[in-house]
């Protein structure tokens, strides 16, 4: 009999005791708290995919396995769903796939290689730091919306902590919080965020 390993099934509920797989070989089912959850073949495929994706992401962002495990992926997915009109753009930004000049110049020698607004080098982070008036207005509106949403759902002390460090990261893309200056109750969170990146 096989038993499930909750660490290999991040899409499944993580609370309670896992039960053994249904012994019927033709229709194996994974049970959680007495409720049938999923078919084994589907879960095995997802397990393999998650392992490959984890390896890819850890290599891409220079994360350790522990850093990957520290991220609440359910919250991440829920956050993207709250911005349905922007989820694709956010994913492209996170992966460095936005069609900025630095990227599209590889498509052909005639492609524009500079920011159309400020005429500086347009890299992925440039969308957050472009000095042009037009882009600053767009960014300021996005930043304001983000702060409003965060403030509505976050304790005040944590909100101030996050905003302070995010503002510093916007000014410096290589920013890392100085743990000695972080309030004691946020030190572990700051260490984890430093490992992930702000």
Secondary structure by P-SEA (a helix, b strand, c coil): ccccccccccccccccccccccccccbbbbbccccccccaaaaaaaaaaaaaaaaaaaaaacccaaaaaacaaaaaaaaaaaccccaaaaaaaaacccccccccccccccccccccccccccccccccccccaaaaaaaaaaaaaaaaaaaacccaaaaaaaaaaaaaaaaccccccccccccccaaaaaaaaaaacc
